[in-house]
C-alpha cells in the first residue's frame, strides 16, 4: 500500500481541485475522502490500467484520486445528478485522463473496461435492478478485468451507516427509489453465479461501520453467464 505521506499528498491534491466548488461539495470532499477507507483501498488495489469506469461516481473524487496516481489512461466517472456532475467536470478539468459524464447507470452503455467501480450504488435499487446492473457491468469487463463493489451489510453492525444513508436520501443528497441492503455472502454468491472470482475485505471505519469491499474478477477466457 502507498506510504502514508504519499497518500496524504495525493488526497490533498485532489481536495485542492474542489476549492472553487460549491461549499457543500467542497466540504464533502474535504471530510469524506480522508475519513472513508474505500478510496485508499481501491487505489491500492488497482495497478495502471487502460480504462476505469466509476458508475455512480458523484463528485468524481475517486476518478480524481486515480488520475493523480497515474492509475488509468482513460477514467470515466458516470452519475445522473446534474449538480454533482457539473462540479466533477469543473474539478477534474485539469486531469486529461478523466471524463465526467451525466447519465443513468441503468441505461448507460458501459464501455469495455479493465476496472468497473460500483461504490455505494447497488443498495439504492431493488434486487432485480441490482442484478441487471451487475450483469451489464460483468459483460463490459475485459478478460482479467475486475468489478469493484463497496456495499453496506444489512446486519446490525451497519445500523448507523444505514441510518446515515437513509438521511442522505431524505435530504436528496443521494437519490434512488429506495434502500435494499443485502448480506456480504449473498452478494458474493450472486457475483460467483455470474462467473466472477471474488475476494472481499472490510471497508469500514468508526463512521462507516458494516461496509465491505468486493473484488470480482472476470477470469481470462470466461465468456459465459451462469444461470
HELIX and SHEET records of a PDB file:
HELIX    1   1 UNK A    4  UNK A   16  1                                  13    
HELIX    2   2 UNK A   23  UNK A   35  1                                  13    
HELIX    3   3 UNK A   38  UNK A   45  1                                   8    
HELIX    4   4 UNK A   61  UNK A   68  1                                   8    
HELIX    5   5 UNK A   82  UNK A   92  1                                  11    
HELIX    6   6 UNK A  122  UNK A  124  5                                   3    
HELIX    7   7 UNK A  127  UNK A  140  1                                  14    
HELIX    8   8 UNK A  156  UNK A  158  5                                   3    
HELIX    9   9 UNK A  159  UNK A  170  1                                  12    
HELIX   10  10 UNK A  184  UNK A  193  1                                  10    
SHEET    1   A 7 UNK A  98  UNK A 102  0                                        
SHEET    2   A 7 UNK A  72  UNK A  79  1                                        
SHEET    3   A 7 UNK A  49  UNK A  55  1                                        
SHEET    4   A 7 UNK A 113  UNK A 119  1                                        
SHEET    5   A 7 UNK A 141  UNK A 152  1                                        
SHEET    6   A 7 UNK A 211  UNK A 218 -1                                        
SHEET    7   A 7 UNK A 196  UNK A 202 -1                                        
END                                                                             
